[in-house]
Amino acid sequence: MGGILVTGANGQLGCELRRHFESGAFYTDIAELDICNVDAVRRYVTGNKIEVIINCAAYTAVDKAEDEVAVAQRVNGEAPGILAAVAAEVGALLIHISTDYVFEGNGTHPYKEEDLTSPLSVYGRTKLAGENVIVASGCRYIIIRTSWLYSLYGGNFVKTILRLASERETLSVVFDQIGTPTNAADLAAVIGIIVGQNSNKKYNISNKINSIYHFSNEGVCSWYDFAEEIVSYSGLKCNVLPVTSEMFPTKAHRPSYSVLDKGKIKAAFGVEIPHWRSSLHDCLKNLNK
């Protein structure tokens, strides 16, 4: 198997992927590789004989993106096209991570991959632009939309709730935004399965590529439910209160319902997906070590 390139490797998912590809993988962030520079990407990919590119790089400051549209578009909407163009040149497989924020969030049933996209925010629109440029590129690609990502690494909702709950007696969290948390370790494991099947001739994944998939943990919850479980399992005494989104206005609009249907990725790659509570408990155990 040729080399694997992981971009955005210092983020939550990138850090988890380091545990899956200990050899034969190259980990880059902005200091090592500017994915907005096509010449730099081409030199890196050809020079290291890259056969799989896993793009974890993204502009993820959802509210800040409303003011920094050009930067968000460059990183989320244009850089994936550069990676895709180089992947097409060398025949590499591009695995690109996208988001549930490409949906408007007015649904009542888990979103399937072919459902209409209508993002509410700059972040969502630029991520959708990145998807579209990959699809149009002619490269071999797999796009994975995920939601509510957290991990042992970096800043995330789980760590924020743990900190606030240890400092306060009460904590208000919105209950009218519904989705599913995703442990980055579980997403990394599925990416590992896909990369393994791509390199193993006994698996013919030619009919599984050039496709969009959804992945999150199983189950459904609100941010309030998520926070309540974090606090309860950790044994903290903070009282978590459910409130509406109107209590916490944000610059960027977020989907009120963004549960993802995972049937397609489970069928295609034979993966089993843990429930969000069990994956959260695993993360909390490791955080408390």
N, C-alpha and C positions, 0 to 999 in steps of 0.2 A: 504494500500500500504506500502511495506517495504521501507527501506532507499534508498536514492539516493546519490551516491558518484560522486562529480565533481572533477576531477584532473586538474592540471594547473589552479586552480581557481583564481589566481591573474592576469591572462592574460585578454585580451579584451573580449573574449567570456565568460570566467569564471565569470568575473565581471557582465556581462549582465545576466547570468543565476542566479545569486544571487537574482535578482529581480523577477524571475519566481518561484523559489522554496524557499520560505521564511521559511518553516518548513519542517521537515522530510528529510532535505538534509545535507550532510557533504561536506565541502569545504576544499580541501587540495592542497598545493603546495609542493615544495621540502622540506620545513622545517617541514611539518607535515607528509608527506608520500613519501618515495622513491619508485617510481613505477618500478624501476629497481631491486628491492629486492622482490623476490617472497614470502618469508616468511612474510615480513612486510605487503605486499598487502593482503595475505591470512588472517593474524591476523586482519587487519582492516576491511576487507569485512565481515568475519564471526562474528567478535565481534560487529559490528554495524548492522548486519542483512541487508546488502545491496542487493537490488534487481535490481537496475539499476546503471551501471557505465557509466558516460559521460566523455570520455577522451579528454580533451582540451589541455593536456600537449604536448609540442613539442619543438624541437630545430628549431627555425625559422630564425636564422641569415644566410640567404641564401649564401652570399659571404663567410662568416667566415667558413661555413661548408666545403668549399673546402679544408681548411687546417685542420679542426677538424673532420675528417671523422669518427674516432672511437667514438667520443662523440655523433655526430649526429646519427650514426647507433644505438648506445645504446638507446638513447631516442626515436628516431623516428621508428627504425626498430625492436628493441628487446623488449622494455618495453610494447608495445601494445600486444605482445605475452604473456607476463606475466599476464597482465590484462585479456586477453582472456582465458588463462588457468584457472585462479581463477574463472572467470565468468562461465566457463563450469563446474567447480566443484560444484558450489552452484546453478546453474541454472539461474544466473543473465543475464540480457540483457546488452550488451556492445554497446554503441553508440560512435563511434570513428570519429574524425574529420580529414579529409585528404585534399588534395590540387589539384588545377588545374595543378600544376607543374609536375604531373605524365605524362602529355602529352608532346609530342615533340613540338607541336605548329605550324605545317606546314599545318593545315587544313584550310578550307574555310567555313565550316558549324559548328554550335554548336556541341560540343563533347557530345556524348551519353555515358552512363555508360559502355557499352560493347565495345566501340571503343578501338583500340590498344593503349596501354600505351608504352611510350618510353621516359623517363625523360632525360633531358639534364644536370642536375646538381646533386651534391651529395645530396642536400636537397630533390629533387624530387625522386631520387633513394631510399633514406632511407625511405621516406614517403610511397613509393610503397611497400617496403619491409615490413613495418608495416601493410599495407593492406593485403598482402599475408599471413602473419603469423596468422592474425585474421581469415581469410577465412579458413585456414587449421586447425584451433584449435578445431573445433567442438562446439564452443560456439554459443549462440544466439546473433547475431550481426546486427547492421546497421552501415554502413560506409557512411559518408556524405562528399563529396568533395566540397570545397568552394574556393572562389577566392577574392583577393584584399580586405581583411578584414580591416575594420576600426571601430572606436567606440569613445565614450566619454572618454575611459580609455586608459592609457598607451601611448606609442609612435606609431604613424601611419602616413600614407601619408597625410591625411587631416590636421593633426596638423602641420606636417612639412611644407606643402604649406602655411598654414595660417601664420606661423612664418616667413618664407622666404619672402613671399609677403608683409609683414608689414615692412621688413627691406630693401628691394631692389626695384628699379624702374623697372627692367626687370627680368624675370625668364625663363630659357630654360627647356622644358620638352619633353620627347620623344613622338612622335606621331605614331611610327611604331610598338608598342606593343599594341595589341587589346585584350580586355577582358570585364569584368563587375565587378564594385565595389560591395561589400557586407557590409551592415550595420550589425554589430554583433548583434544588438538588434533584427533584423528580423530573423537571424539564430537562436538565442536563443528562439524566439517565436515558431518557427517550431519544435525545439527540445522539447519544452514544450508540443506541440500538440501530438508529437509521444509518449512521456512519459505518457501523459494523456490517450491516446488510449490503450497503453500497459496495464494500470492498470484498465481500464474500461471493464468489461466483455461483454458489448453490442457491443464492437468493437472486431472483430476477426482479429488480425494482424499477425496471424501465417503464412499467405501467403505473408506477407510484410517484414518479417525479413529475415536474412541471405541474405542481398542484399546491393548493393551499390547505392547511390543516389547522384544527383548533386543539389547544391543549391547556388544561388547567387541572387542578385536583377535582375529585368528584364532590358532589353536594352543592348546596346553595346556601348563601347567608347574606346578611347585611353587614356593613362596616361595624354596626353596633354588636351584632352577634359575634363577629370576629374578635372585637375588642374584649367583649365579655368572656370569651373562651380563653384569651390570652391572660387576662387578669385572674380568672378563676383557677386555671390550671397552675399558674405560678404561685398561688397562695397569697396574693396581695389583697389588702383590705379595702382597696379603693372601690367606691360604688359607681358603676358605669350606668349612665342615664341615656335613654334613647331620645334623640331630638330630630327635627326635620332639617333638610338641607338649607332651608331659609334662615336657620339660625347661624349658619356658617357660609355666607356668600363668598364665592371665589370668582376670580377673573375669568377662568375657563369653565365652560359648561361641561358637565360630565354626564355620561349615560346613566339613567336611573335604573336600567336593567341591562346587564351585559353578560348573562350566563351563556357559556359556550357549549355547544354540543360536541362531544368528543368521540362520537361513534365512528367517524371516518378514520381517525388516526389509530384507534384501537383495532379496527378491522384490517387496516393496511399493514401495520407493523407488529400486530400481535402483542400489544402492550397492555399491561394491567395498571390501572391508575388508582392510587390510594385516595381515601376520603380526606377532605381538607383538615378535619380535626386530628386524624392520626398523624398526618404529615406535620401539622403545626406542633403537636406534642413532641415529635422527634426533634424538631428544630429547637424548641424550648428546653428540652433536656440537654442538648449540646450547648446552648447559650448559657445554661446555669452550671455547667461543669467548672 
